[in-house]
Amino acid sequence: IHGRDRLFTDFAQTLPEIVLVHDERILLANESAASLIGLNPEQLQGREVADLVKPAYRALFRKTMAKHLSNEPAPERLEIQLINGDDAGLWVEAQSAVVEHHGSNAILTIARDVSHRKNLEVSLSRSKRQAQYTLESISESVITTDNEGRIDYMNHAAEAMLGANRDDASGHKTGELFSLIDEVDRRGLGDPVERCLSIRRRINMGRRAVLVSRDGAHEHSIEITASPIKGPGKSISGTVVVIHDVSEIRGLTRQMSYQAAHDALTGLINRREFERRLDEEMGSAVAEEAKHILFYMDLDRFKAVNDSCGHMAGDNMLREVATLIRDQVRDSDFVARLGGDEFGTLLVGCPIDKAQQIAADICNAVAGYRFVWQDKIFNIGISIGLVEINGSSGSMQDLMSAADSACYVAKQRGRGQVHVYSARDEAVARERGDIQWLRRLQEALHDSKFELAVQPILATGSADASGPSVEVLLRLPDERGRSPNSADFLRSAERYQLMPQIDRWVVNAVLVAIKSGEIKLASNRSCAINISEQTLSDEGFLSFVVEAMDHCGVSPAEVCFEVTESAISTNVQHGQRFIEVLHGIGCEFALDNFGSGLGAFSSLKNLPIDYLKIHGSYTNNLATDQVNQEMVSAMIKLARTMDFRVVAEQVEEQEDFDWLRSVGIDFVQGNFIEAPAILGTATTGSYRMLNS
């Protein structure tokens, strides 16, 4: 027996597992047991074996050992934790059997360290719980399926969206719970799970998917993906479906899209959307040889409502007129508010005789309409320009311009009229140029597309002479950046009463440029700004100038206003007050284009004018043109009598400059000195000075 014990002990010492022979106390223990439990073999010998087991497992261990000793059925394996001096304990898988030891029954227990596996299981279990908690707490709906597409899990969000309990849904395919359709055309989009399993990669159903519940009672705008769950090797064990409810976002997007395409006041589509749809129909006119009709409509006598009752009344009237127009057209047609009191209509696939009837219906409806505001009743009219859209209509700008021109002619022919555009219509052709300028000017004012050019004014006397240093000129560049003759667009601006707005823009821009240093002025020098005849009669312009100078912090002495003889003589009362007030606070004034009309000079002699600017028609060919010489000499003499200083404009040649200087001209301006340069490119602080 002792030999066998010795043999057993020697064999047990070679094993990495814990080997114990014990009853209630340890009889034999190998080195591995001592090492793993953290005690030496002598300390283990005679120790109660249950003391090595963590309290949570002691009762189970004692009960199992008792069953072994009494030959009762007992578990073949136990997973328990032993105490090893480490708070985490030692996880072991123990197998026990009854053996004979010194003539008595004992228990042989062999325990394998499974701490790594148990810790991994605990970690995986914790991760699974965390994943479960995460899936249940997120707002996205998550569904998992097996490799046949049958649901095996849904989180709470998916239950709420689908109106189905996860236990009831388990084993069903997703197509039994919901279907997907396209938000725009309502076509079915198919089953994302089936597609994912079929092509074995991630599926995204796009940004227009709508989920429809199985009873069809509920719809959700969604973004949905289905991704394969990879199994061992390259196998697919199932799919995970993620559904994001974007109903609120899409609703907001639709609202923003609607607002971007519609006029807030009338609810009609706006100009940008109208032009987009017009562009589409112009494409169909070319590709399909379709014919459409464009109306350009302008209200007559609308200004009277705004002027007498205010903008609130005008807005109400525009809303009512918009409804009137919409009621006269077909459901397939588009009506837009293009701006102010202007409307547009696009008649899709409409013959011209039918279009003329619709236009007449609109005119009659508006003519018969009465707008009531408080104790006032207004009747208005509408003028309509009509143009056919076909494959040879040209660009959209050409088309809009043609319709606009035809509308203008309709107004000129008595208002409340319909005028059909024809390329051979001379009446439209005459007006078209001004109409195009009108649109460009309105856009330039709205989008600040004007540019300022500066041209130096040279003092022929001492370098420190006071007076204007530069004149600011207005430019309106085209799409290629080229600036046409300002006289072309200024003539149209005057025709359409836009000069007061333009002059306000110029004054503000110049004052800002002076304040920022973009326009640099020498000491005692000023910047010359032209003021139009229309603006001089504008009662609010004087206060605007004073407030603008105060706001920008520009000294009045740095500003010289140029006005023409005709402007002052036409607006004697307003002009005199404008000049006297601003001159009184330090501004300078120059009489521009002097010599173009001497008849009005008698009315100017009492005004506080500082400078006369001789018209350019007298400053050319001075070396040889005796008439011009006599006229300029007379103007200089007259100016000296009135205590005015004199500026010669449009000086182009050295000979003209030399002659002007010889007769004592004070200032010279023209391309001979320096051509106008766009503000920002001009070196306004380094203009050439003759006496430098």
Residue pairs with C-beta under 8 A, 6 or more apart in sequence:
1 102
1 103
5 28
5 101
5 102
8 28
9 28
9 30
12 19
12 28
12 30
13 30
13 31
15 30
15 32
15 110
16 32
17 32
17 110
17 111
17 112
17 113
18 29
18 30
18 32
18 33
18 36
18 37
18 82
18 92
18 109
18 110
18 111
18 112
18 113
19 28
19 29
19 30
19 32
19 33
19 108
19 109
19 110
20 26
20 28
20 29
20 30
20 33
20 49
20 108
20 109
20 110
20 111
21 27
21 28
21 29
21 99
21 101
21 106
21 107
21 108
21 109
22 28
22 49
22 106
22 107
22 109
23 69
23 104
23 105
23 106
23 107
24 48
24 49
24 50
25 46
25 47
25 48
25 49
26 44
26 45
26 46
26 47
26 48
26 49
27 45
27 101
27 106
28 45
28 101
29 41
29 44
29 45
30 41
31 41
33 41
33 44
33 111
34 40
34 41
34 43
34 44
36 82
36 84
36 90
36 113
37 44
37 52
37 82
37 83
37 84
37 90
38 84
38 85
38 86
49 65
49 109
50 58
50 61
50 62
51 83
52 82
52 83
53 61
53 80
53 81
53 82
53 83
54 80
54 81
54 82
54 83
54 89
56 81
57 78
57 80
57 81
60 78
60 80
61 78
61 80
64 74
64 75
64 78
64 96
65 96
65 107
66 72
67 73
67 74
68 74
68 96
68 97
68 98
68 107
69 98
69 105
69 107
71 98
74 96
76 95
77 93
77 94
77 95
78 93
78 94
78 96
79 91
79 92
79 93
79 94
79 114
79 118
80 91
80 92
80 94
81 89
81 90
81 91
81 92
82 89
82 90
82 92
82 111
83 89
83 90
84 90
88 115
88 119
90 113
90 115
91 113
91 114
91 115
91 117
91 118
91 119
92 111
92 112
92 113
92 114
93 111
93 112
93 114
94 109
94 110
94 111
94 112
95 109
95 110
95 111
96 107
96 108
96 109
96 110
97 107
97 108
98 105
98 106
98 107
98 108
99 105
99 106
99 107
99 108
100 106
135 142
135 155
136 155
136 156
138 155
138 157
139 157
139 245
140 157
140 242
140 243
140 244
140 245
141 154
141 155
141 157
141 158
141 160
141 161
141 162
141 241
141 242
141 243
141 244
141 245
142 153
142 154
142 155
142 157
142 158
142 240
142 241
142 242
142 243
143 151
143 153
143 154
143 155
143 158
143 174
143 240
143 241
143 243
144 151
144 152
144 153
144 154
144 229
144 238
144 239
144 240
144 241
145 151
145 152
145 173
145 174
145 193
145 238
145 239
145 241
146 152
146 237
146 238
147 197
147 231
147 235
147 236
147 237
147 238
149 173
149 174
149 191
149 193
149 194
149 197
149 239
150 170
150 171
150 172
150 173
151 166
151 169
151 170
151 171
151 172
151 173
151 174
151 177
152 170
152 171
152 238
153 166
153 170
154 162
154 164
154 166
154 169
158 166
158 243
159 165
159 166
159 169
161 211
161 220
161 243
161 245
162 169
162 177
162 178
162 213
162 214
163 213
163 218
164 177
169 177
173 191
173 193
174 191
174 192
174 193
174 241
175 191
175 193
175 194
176 214
177 213
177 214
178 211
178 212
178 213
178 214
179 188
179 211
179 212
179 214
180 188
180 189
180 190
180 191
180 192
180 205
180 209
180 210
180 211
180 212
180 224
181 187
181 188
181 189
181 209
181 210
181 212
182 188
182 189
182 208
182 209
182 210
183 208
183 209
183 210
183 221
183 250
184 208
189 205
189 206
189 209
192 203
192 205
192 224
192 225
192 226
192 241
193 226
193 239
193 241
195 203
195 226
196 202
196 203
196 226
196 227
196 228
196 239
197 228
197 236
197 239
200 228
200 236
201 228
202 225
202 226
202 227
202 228
203 225
203 226
203 227
204 223
204 224
204 225
205 223
205 224
205 225
207 223
209 221
209 222
209 223
209 224
210 219
210 220
210 221
210 222
211 219
211 220
211 222
211 224
211 243
212 218
212 219
213 219
220 245
220 247
221 245
221 246
221 247
221 249
221 250
221 251
222 243
222 244
222 245
222 246
222 247
223 243
223 244
223 246
224 241
224 242
224 243
224 244
225 241
225 242
226 239
226 240
226 241
227 239
227 240
227 241
227 242
228 236
228 238
228 239
229 236
229 237
229 238
229 239
229 240
230 236
230 237
231 237
260 272
260 273
261 269
261 270
261 272
261 273
262 268
262 269
262 270
262 273
263 269
263 270
263 336
263 337
265 315
265 318
265 319
265 337
266 318
266 319
266 322
266 337
267 319
267 322
268 322
268 326
268 335
268 336
268 337
268 343
269 277
269 334
269 335
269 336
269 337
270 336
270 337
271 336
271 337
271 338
271 339
271 344
273 336
274 334
274 336
274 338
274 344
274 346
275 396
275 400
277 334
277 346
278 294
278 346
278 389
278 396
278 399
278 400
279 396
281 290
281 292
281 346
281 348
281 389
282 389
282 393
282 396
282 399
284 290
284 292
285 291
285 292
285 389
285 390
285 391
285 393
286 391
289 390
289 391
290 349
291 349
291 350
291 351
291 352
291 388
291 389
291 390
292 346
292 347
292 348
292 349
292 350
292 388
292 389
293 346
293 347
293 350
293 352
293 355
293 386
293 387
293 388
293 389
294 344
294 345
294 346
294 347
294 386
294 387
294 388
294 389
294 399
294 400
294 403
295 343
295 344
295 345
295 346
295 347
295 355
295 359
295 362
295 384
295 385
295 386
295 403
296 338
296 342
296 344
296 384
296 385
296 387
296 400
296 403
296 404
296 406
296 407
297 325
297 342
297 343
297 344
297 345
297 362
297 382
297 383
297 384
297 385
297 407
298 341
298 342
298 343
298 382
298 383
298 407
298 411
299 321
299 341
299 342
299 343
299 366
299 380
299 381
299 382
300 380
300 381
300 382
300 383
300 411
300 415
300 416
301 378
301 379
301 380
301 381
301 415
302 314
302 317
302 341
302 380
304 378
305 313
305 314
305 317
305 371
305 373
305 378
305 380
306 313
306 314
308 376
309 373
309 374
309 376
313 371
313 373
316 371
316 373
317 371
317 373
317 378
317 380
318 337
318 341
320 369
320 371
321 343
321 366
321 369
321 380
321 382
322 335
322 337
322 343
324 362
324 365
324 366
324 369
325 335
325 343
325 345
325 362
325 365
325 366
326 335
327 365
328 358
328 361
328 362
328 365
329 335
329 345
329 347
329 358
329 362
330 347
330 350
330 358
332 348
332 349
333 345
333 346
333 347
333 348
333 350
334 345
334 346
334 348
335 343
335 344
335 345
336 343
336 344
336 345
336 346
337 343
337 344
338 344
344 403
345 358
345 362
347 354
347 355
347 358
350 358
352 386
352 388
352 420
355 386
356 386
356 418
356 420
359 384
359 386
359 418
360 418
362 382
362 384
363 381
363 382
363 384
363 416
363 417
363 418
366 380
366 381
366 382
366 416
367 379
367 381
367 382
367 416
369 379
369 380
370 377
370 378
370 379
371 377
371 378
371 379
371 380
372 378
381 415
381 416
382 416
383 407
383 410
383 411
383 415
383 416
383 417
383 418
383 419
384 407
384 410
384 417
384 418
384 419
385 402
385 403
385 404
385 405
385 406
385 407
385 408
385 409
385 410
385 419
385 421
386 403
386 406
386 418
386 419
386 420
386 421
387 393
387 399
387 402
387 403
387 406
387 420
387 421
388 421
389 399
393 399
401 432
401 435
401 436
401 439
402 421
402 428
402 432
403 421
404 435
404 439
405 421
405 428
405 429
405 431
405 432
405 435
406 419
406 420
406 421
406 425
406 428
407 419
408 428
408 431
408 435
409 419
409 425
409 427
409 428
409 431
410 417
410 418
410 419
411 417
412 427
412 431
413 419
419 428
421 428
422 428
433 492
434 491
434 492
434 495
434 496
437 488
437 489
437 492
437 493
438 492
438 496
438 498
440 476
440 489
441 476
441 489
441 492
441 493
441 496
441 498
441 502
442 498
443 449
444 450
444 476
445 498
445 501
445 502
445 505
448 505
449 476
449 477
450 474
450 475
450 476
450 502
450 505
450 506
450 509
451 474
451 475
451 476
451 477
451 483
451 678
451 679
452 472
452 473
452 474
452 475
452 506
452 509
452 510
452 513
452 678
452 679
453 472
453 473
453 474
453 475
453 483
453 676
453 677
453 678
453 679
453 682
454 470
454 471
454 472
454 473
454 519
454 676
454 677
454 679
454 682
454 684
455 470
455 471
455 473
455 669
455 673
455 674
455 675
455 676
455 677
456 469
456 470
456 669
456 673
456 674
456 684
456 687
456 688
457 467
457 468
457 469
457 470
457 471
457 528
457 647
457 667
457 668
457 669
457 673
458 667
458 668
458 669
458 673
458 687
458 688
458 689
458 690
459 465
459 467
459 666
459 667
459 689
460 660
460 661
460 665
460 666
460 667
460 668
460 690
460 691
461 666
461 691
462 691
463 689
463 691
463 692
464 523
464 524
465 524
465 666
466 524
466 525
466 526
467 524
467 525
467 526
467 560
467 588
467 610
467 611
467 645
467 666
467 667
468 525
468 526
468 527
468 528
468 560
468 588
468 590
468 611
468 647
468 667
469 521
469 522
469 525
469 526
469 527
469 687
470 519
470 521
470 527
470 528
470 684
470 687
471 527
471 528
471 529
471 530
471 562
471 669
472 506
472 510
472 519
472 527
472 528
472 529
472 530
472 679
473 486
473 530
473 676
474 486
474 490
474 502
474 506
474 530
475 483
475 486
475 678
476 483
476 484
476 486
476 489
477 483
478 484
490 499
490 532
492 498
493 499
493 502
494 532
494 533
494 534
497 534
499 532
499 533
499 534
499 535
500 532
500 534
500 535
500 538
500 541
502 532
503 530
503 531
503 532
503 535
503 541
504 535
504 541
504 544
506 529
506 530
507 529
507 544
507 545
507 548
508 548
508 552
510 519
510 527
510 529
510 559
511 548
511 549
511 552
511 554
511 559
512 552
513 519
513 679
514 521
514 527
514 552
514 554
514 558
514 559
515 552
515 553
515 554
518 679
518 680
518 684
519 527
519 679
519 684
520 684
520 685
521 527
521 558
524 557
525 558
526 557
526 558
526 559
526 560
526 588
527 558
527 559
527 560
528 560
528 561
528 562
528 590
529 559
529 560
529 561
529 562
530 561
530 562
530 563
530 592
531 561
531 562
531 563
531 567
532 567
533 564
533 566
533 567
533 570
533 571
535 541
536 563
536 567
536 568
536 570
536 571
536 574
536 575
536 578
537 570
537 571
537 574
537 575
538 574
539 574
541 578
542 577
542 578
542 581
542 582
545 582
546 581
546 582
546 585
549 555
549 556
549 559
555 586
556 582
556 585
556 586
556 587
557 586
557 587
557 588
559 587
559 588
560 587
560 588
560 589
560 590
560 610
560 611
561 579
561 582
561 587
561 588
561 589
561 590
562 589
562 590
562 591
562 592
562 613
563 575
563 579
563 589
563 590
563 591
563 592
564 591
564 592
564 593
564 596
565 591
565 593
565 594
565 596
565 597
565 600
565 601
565 604
566 597
566 600
567 575
568 575
568 576
568 579
568 591
568 600
568 603
568 604
568 607
569 600
569 603
569 604
572 603
575 607
576 607
579 589
579 607
579 608
579 609
580 607
580 608
582 589
583 589
583 608
583 610
588 610
588 611
589 607
589 608
589 609
589 610
589 611
590 609
590 610
590 611
590 612
590 613
590 647
591 604
591 609
591 611
591 612
591 613
591 644
592 613
593 613
593 615
593 649
594 612
594 613
594 614
594 615
594 635
595 614
595 615
595 617
595 618
595 631
595 635
596 615
596 617
605 642
609 642
609 644
610 644
610 645
611 644
611 645
611 646
611 647
611 666
611 667
612 635
612 639
612 644
612 645
612 646
612 647
613 646
613 647
613 648
613 649
613 669
614 632
614 635
614 646
614 647
614 648
614 649
615 649
616 649
616 650
616 670
618 628
618 631
618 632
618 635
619 628
619 632
619 648
619 649
619 650
619 651
619 656
619 660
619 670
620 628
620 650
620 652
620 653
620 656
621 628
621 656
622 628
622 629
622 632
622 655
622 656
622 659
622 660
623 655
623 656
623 658
623 659
629 659
632 648
632 660
632 663
633 663
635 646
636 646
636 663
636 664
636 665
639 645
639 646
645 666
645 667
646 665
646 666
646 667
647 665
647 666
647 667
647 668
647 669
648 660
648 665
648 667
648 668
648 669
648 670
649 669
649 670
650 669
650 670
650 671
651 657
651 660
651 668
651 669
651 670
651 671
651 672
651 673
652 670
652 671
652 672
653 672
654 672
656 672
657 668
657 672
657 673
660 668
661 668
661 690
673 687
673 688
674 687
674 688
677 683
